[in-house]
Amino acid sequence: MTPIRGADAAEPIGLIAGWGRLPVLVAQTLKSNGHPVHCIAINGHASAELEGVCDAVQWAGVGRMGGHLRFFRRRGVTGVTMAGKLFKSDLLYSRSVWRHLPDWTCVRVFAPLLLGRRPDARDDSLLTAVTELYLRQGIAVHAATDLAPELLVNQGHLAGPSPRPALQSDARAGWRVARQMGGLDIGQTITIKDGTVIAVEAIEGTDACIQRTGQLCSRGGWTLVKVAKPDQDMRFDVPTIGPQTIANVHAAGGKAIVIEAERTIVVDQDQTYRDASRAGISIIAYDDADVCGSSTEETVVRRAA
């Protein structure tokens, strides 16, 4: 793991943990590199496993931002990272929002975005506001991929059957749609078969998109394409897949997952690749040159094979 720039091995690191295995893996990697880890675990999202990994854990609603800052300052934290998904539909549009009642700090940060003449609840806008708050308090916000770069995948055929030309065709078409969606801050994932987009990820998240695809395409054989935004800020919302993604794609009849090399995290990589191979699901990591080049179709299939 590459050490944090400007930080010695004993410097405490703050972790804001959302849903999934990624926060646990980031905490484990930081600990193995000698950093004390102090964690804000988001209620209803974070894993209880963090209790056995981190030096200190405080469970809190996502809106208790003043409390988050006080927790980190008391422990001498000058650098934090965010890891794990936050389900915005729960946080903004469901009754469970009451678990995350905002404090005054949160109101001051988000009121201009959410209560102005033109409300802006886009992920990039909200997370940038949080990042700027931390920076004003003298706390740097690091990308989790700087702390655990081994989680990012390299280019190539990673698991499952070798891709065929039909898959490359769907990958190229789906890639362009997914990239455009990311540029509009809608989502990072689409599903596609025979050149036809079946489902598009929005606020409901990738798992719900996969489930909906299985309902719409009962014949199966479709491909999931997940890419980063054109100007992806690697400090948050990095595209991520793992064993649960494989299980969901398999249950819904999918046959391939296309992700972006060097800009996608695969958690529990060995298990993810093993599960994909057993399920007959191809995982391929491409980049823009692979799928958008003028003469790449045969080259990419040959390289991936």
Sequence and secondary structure as in RCSB ss.txt:
>XXXX:A:sequence
MTPIRGADAAEPIGLIAGWGRLPVLVAQTLKSNGHPVHCIAINGHASAELEGVCDAVQWAGVGRMGGHLRFFRRR
GVTGVTMAGKLFKSDLLYSRSVWRHLPDWTCVRVFAPLLLGRRPDARDDSLLTAVTELYLRQGIAVHAATDLAPE
LLVNQGHLAGPSPRPALQSDARAGWRVARQMGGLDIGQTITIKDGTVIAVEAIEGTDACIQRTGQLCSRGGWTLV
KVAKPDQDMRFDVPTIGPQTIANVHAAGGKAIVIEAERTIVVDQDQTYRDASRAGISIIAYDDADVCGSSTEETV
VRRAA
>XXXX:A:secstr
    TT  TT  EEEEE BSSHHHHHHHHHHHTT  EEEEEETTTS GGGGGTSSEEEEE TT HHHHHHHHHHT
T  EEEEESB  HHHHHHSGGGGGG   HHHHHHHHHHHSSSS    HHHHHHHHHHHHHHTT EEE HHHH GG
GB  SEEEESS   HHHHHHHHHHHHHHHHHHHTTS SEEEEETTEEEEE  TT HHHHHHHHHHH TT  EEEE
E   TT  TTS   EE HHHHHHHHHTTEEEEEEETTS EESSHHHHHHHHHHHT EEEEE HHHHHSTT HHHH
HHHH 
